[in-house]
């Protein structure tokens, strides 16, 4: 493998030399972070409808893990084209934690859930993700949102739980438990990925996460494939292509960069717009009937987080880091 000819910002995290001096994001960084976060949310909003299209004819494990294999091929191409150096060994455990959340946890659990509930239902339950992401940011990145933010976030989460119980006839469905597990996994992956993106760069984080994951996904993906794949209609494969190229790859370019710029708690709240986007996508692509309760629940959740978003904006002040001076890497590109 050829030696990378110049330094890149990725070496700050790879070498473990990042200076952790607190530095609050500027107003322009917060705005850019929110815009990038919104772009990432738009990309992710099609995930549940596309997954539902795919799992109607393809095995959920194949959809959940196979999409990461396809994205890994794209990641290798990008890393080769940009001559990006290998991260240090010290970064691999953190990348593995991200992979467990966004490559395995969320895709597989949500794929199984989409076999049992409409995508619109899953969109509202996944409204717990902003609160979970803020909690993960407080735990992993030491962000400290205000009390008002937590009150608003808890209210929004209570609405989500009430909606899930209403739709399930008073008792949680198996799909709801799967979605809650998917939310927890994604939140940890988002928060740790955002920490890495502050010095490594958002696109490099997801690329290396996919490369790290790929060898472990080949066998289970092959075992999950069967003869039904040959008879799957084009909408199923179109859904699979979307979750592989957009949900698993390109969407993270904007998402991790936005979280790193604007703060995990603040930018993470843009996910509360995701239920609306997903509901509309479900009605358009899947012709699902969207009831009044869905819109009421989604509206209450968005309103709750909108009230707390301003208080979350300052949360990143204790978690931002000043990047260390890059050192010329001696590692090789893939």
Residue, then its C-alpha position, 0 to 999 in steps of 0.5 A: x500500500x502506498x504511503x499517503x503524501x500529505x497530512x489529513x485532519x483524520x490523524x488527530x483522532x487516529x493518533x489520539x493527540x486531540x486537545x480536549x480544551x473546551x471551545x463553544x461552537x460559534x453561531x455560524x457553526x451551529x447554523x451549519x450544523x443544524x442545516x447539515x443535520x437536517x440534510x442527514x435527517x432528510x436522507x434517513x427519513x426514507x429508511x423505514x419505508x425503503x426497508x419495508x419495501x425490501x423486507x416484503x420480499x427479502x430476508x430482514x437479516x440480508x437487508x439489515x447487514x447486506x446494505x452495510x456490505x454494499x456501502x462498504x464497497x463504496x467506502x473503500x472506493x472513497x478511501x482509495x480515491x482520497x488516499x486516506x491514511x489508516x486510523x491508529x489502533x487506539x481509534x478502532x475500538x471506538x469505531x467498533x462501538x459506532x459499528x455496533x450501533x449503526x451497522x448492526x443494531x439499528x439496521x437489523x432490529x428495524x428491519x425485523x420491526x418493519x415486518x410487523x408494523x407500518x413504517x408510519x408507526x415506526x416513524x413515531x416510535x423512532x421519535x425517541x431517538x433525539x432523547x436517546x441521542x441527547x442521553x448518549x451525548x451526555x454520557x459519552x461526550x459530556x454534554x450538559x443540556x439544561x433542565x428545560x431541555x430534558x423536561x421537553x424531551x421527556x414530554x416528547x418521549x412520553x407522547x411517543x410511548x403513549x402513541x405506541x401503546x394506543x396503536x398496540x391496543x394498550x400493550x407494547x408490540x414486539x415490533x415496539x420493543x425491537x424499535x426501542x432497541x434499534x433507537x438505543x443502538x443508533x443513539x450510541x452510534x450517533x454520539x460516539x460517531x459525532x465525537x470521532x467526527x470532531x477531529x476525524x471528519x464525518x465522512x471518514x468515520x462512516x467509511x472506516x466503520x463500514x470497512x471495519x464491519x465488512x469482514x464480519x458481515x459476509x458470512x451472516x449475509x450469505x446465510x440470509x440469502x436464498x432463492x427468493x432473492x431471484x424472484x424479488x420485484x424491482x421495488x424490493x431491490x430499489x428499497x435495498x439500494x436506498x438503504x445501502x447507498x443513502x441511509x447507510x453511507x451518504x446520509x452519514x456524511x452530512x449527519x456526523x459533520x452536523x453533530x460535530x459542528x453544532x453539538x450532539x444534543x442540539x443538532x440531534x433534535x432535528x430528528x424530531x422532524x423525521x417522523x413527519x418526513x417518514x410519514x409522508x414518504x410512507x403515504x407516497x411510496x407505500x400508500x399507507x393510511x395515516x390516521x389522525x393520531x399519527x399526526x397529533x403524536x408527531x406534532x406534539x413531539x416536534x413541538x416539545x423538542x422545538x421548545x427545548x432546542x434553544x436550551x440544547x444549543x449551549x450544551x455543546x460548550x463543554x464538549x467541543x474540542x480544539x483540534x490538535x495540530x495535524x502530524x504528517x501520517x506515516x500510515x498507509x492508505x487501504 
